[in-house]
Amino acid sequence: MAFTIAIDGPAAAGKGTIGRALAARFGFAHLDTGLLYRATGRRMLGGMDAVAAARALRAEDLDAEDLRSPEVALAASRVAAIPEVRQALLDFQRAFARRAGGAVLDGRDIGTVICPEAEVKLFVTASDAERARRRHLELLRAGHAVTLQEVAEDLRQRDARDSARATAPLRPAPDALLLDTSAMTIDEAVAAAAAEVSRVLAARQPAG
């Protein structure tokens, strides 16, 4: 059975955590589509043309250890604004989304561009201050020496680029469930998302 869960939202809102949890709970495959752009950005930082990097991307590139670094995150946001890069990665994402057994994809344009026909669409968000706090803590734990102010400014710039780009801007799909995780624990956010998935799955079961 093909069943797609599309999760969109800004950085550090919790969409990746929710996506991984839903995949584990329902036995679906999971793809953090941001890693596609991070891996492309990483190759670009190494001197490769961004479009050529996207076209040459391999599955093992998504396992590179430095994909979560601030430098790669910035490069990812830049290459994501290039229409040719997005087009090069489109087929990979769509094929993953319709794989047998179900799939969860999280990113910026899953419900609006990649999988507009997804069975479940979630738009996960949180306040700017809370997102900055979460990302700052994540980076500190990973050993990156950054200030909260630097993280907040980086997120502000990324939000602006993601929302203003001409191709596939960050925005909720009209039929997406809005999930504000600002005051939620991880368990509460996952439970709210899982309830929506369960509701849709139940509705698809044959009567009787």
C-alpha positions in Angstrom: 0.0 0.0 0.0 1.3 3.4 -0.9 0.6 5.9 1.8 2.4 9.3 2.0 2.8 11.6 5.0 4.1 15.0 4.0 5.6 17.2 6.7 6.6 20.7 6.1 7.8 23.6 8.2 10.7 25.9 9.1 14.0 24.8 10.6 14.0 23.5 14.3 10.1 23.4 14.5 10.3 19.6 15.1 9.3 18.2 11.8 12.2 15.8 11.6 11.7 14.5 15.1 8.0 14.0 14.3 8.7 12.4 10.9 11.1 9.8 12.4 8.7 9.0 15.2 5.7 8.6 12.8 7.8 6.3 10.5 8.8 4.1 13.5 5.2 4.0 14.9 3.5 3.1 11.6 6.3 1.1 10.0 6.9 3.5 7.2 10.1 4.5 5.5 11.4 8.0 6.3 13.2 10.6 4.3 14.6 13.9 5.6 14.5 15.7 2.3 16.7 18.5 3.8 19.6 16.0 3.7 19.3 16.0 -0.1 20.0 19.8 -0.1 22.6 19.5 2.6 24.5 16.9 0.7 24.2 19.0 -2.5 25.4 22.1 -0.5 28.3 20.1 0.9 29.5 19.1 -2.5 29.2 22.7 -3.6 31.4 23.8 -0.7 33.9 21.4 -2.1 34.0 23.2 -5.4 31.3 21.4 -7.4 28.7 23.1 -9.4 25.4 23.0 -7.5 23.3 21.6 -10.3 25.9 19.0 -11.2 26.1 18.1 -7.5 22.4 17.5 -7.3 22.3 15.4 -10.4 25.2 13.2 -9.2 23.8 12.7 -5.7 24.0 9.2 -4.3 22.2 7.6 -1.4 25.5 7.2 0.5 26.0 11.0 0.3 23.2 11.4 2.8 25.2 9.6 5.5 28.1 12.1 5.6 28.9 13.1 9.2 29.1 16.8 8.7 25.7 17.4 7.1 24.4 19.1 10.3 27.1 21.7 10.5 26.1 25.4 10.3 28.2 25.9 7.1 26.5 23.0 5.3 23.1 24.2 6.5 23.8 27.7 5.0 24.9 26.1 1.7 21.8 23.9 1.6 19.6 26.9 1.9 21.4 28.6 -0.9 21.3 25.7 -3.3 17.6 25.0 -2.4 16.8 28.4 -4.0 18.1 27.2 -7.4 15.2 25.9 -9.6 17.5 23.5 -11.5 18.7 21.9 -8.2 15.1 21.4 -7.0 14.1 19.8 -10.4 17.1 17.4 -10.3 16.0 16.1 -6.9 12.3 16.0 -7.7 12.1 12.4 -9.1 14.1 10.9 -6.2 11.7 12.3 -3.7 8.5 11.4 -5.5 9.6 7.8 -6.1 10.4 7.5 -2.4 7.1 8.9 -1.4 5.0 6.3 -3.4 7.1 3.3 -2.4 5.2 0.3 -1.2 4.6 0.1 2.5 4.2 3.8 3.2 6.6 6.8 3.5 7.1 9.9 5.6 8.9 12.8 4.0 9.8 16.1 5.8 11.0 19.3 4.2 9.8 22.6 2.9 7.7 21.9 -0.1 6.5 18.3 0.3 2.8 18.9 0.7 2.7 21.7 -1.9 5.1 20.6 -4.7 6.6 17.1 -4.1 3.5 15.2 -2.9 0.4 17.4 -3.3 -1.7 14.2 -3.3 -0.2 13.0 0.0 -2.8 11.2 2.2 -1.6 13.2 5.3 -0.2 16.7 5.2 1.2 18.4 8.3 2.7 21.9 8.7 4.9 21.9 11.8 5.8 25.3 13.2 7.0 27.0 16.4 7.8 30.5 17.7 11.1 32.1 16.5 12.5 32.2 20.0 11.7 28.5 20.7 13.2 27.4 17.4 16.4 29.3 18.1 16.6 27.8 21.5 16.2 24.3 20.2 18.7 24.7 17.4 21.3 26.4 19.7 21.1 23.5 22.1 21.4 21.0 19.3 24.5 22.7 17.9 26.1 23.1 21.3 25.6 19.3 21.9 27.3 18.7 18.6 30.3 20.7 19.6 29.7 23.9 17.6 30.7 27.1 19.4 27.8 29.5 18.4 25.8 32.0 20.4 22.0 32.0 20.7 22.0 35.4 18.8 24.0 33.9 15.9 21.6 31.0 15.7 18.5 33.2 15.8 19.9 35.4 13.0 20.8 32.4 10.9 17.3 31.0 11.2 15.8 34.4 10.4 17.8 34.6 7.2 16.9 31.0 6.2 13.2 31.7 6.8 13.4 34.7 4.6 15.2 32.8 1.8 12.8 29.8 2.1 9.7 31.9 2.1 10.7 34.4 -0.6 12.2 32.1 -3.2 10.3 32.0 -6.5 10.4 28.2 -6.8 8.6 26.1 -4.1 8.5 28.7 -1.3 7.9 27.6 2.3 4.2 27.7 3.0 1.6 25.3 4.3 -0.6 23.4 1.8 -4.2 24.6 2.0 -5.3 21.2 3.4 -2.4 20.7 5.8 -3.0 20.3 9.5 -1.2 23.1 11.3 0.8 21.9 14.3 2.4 24.6 16.6 4.9 22.8 18.8 6.0 25.9 20.7 4.6 24.8 24.0 4.5 21.0 23.3 6.8 18.3 24.5 8.1 15.9 21.9 5.6 13.2 23.1 2.7 15.6 22.8 3.7 16.7 19.3 4.1 13.2 18.1 0.8 12.1 19.6 -1.0 15.0 17.9 0.5 14.1 14.5 -0.1 10.3 15.0 -3.7 11.0 15.8 -4.2 12.6 12.4 -2.4 9.7 10.6 -4.6 7.2 12.5 -7.7 9.1 11.6 -6.9 9.0 7.9 -5.8 5.4 8.0 -9.0 4.4 9.7 -11.1 6.3 7.1 -9.4 4.3 4.3 -10.3 0.9 5.8 -13.2 -0.8 4.0 -16.5 -0.7 5.8 -17.6 -3.8 7.7 
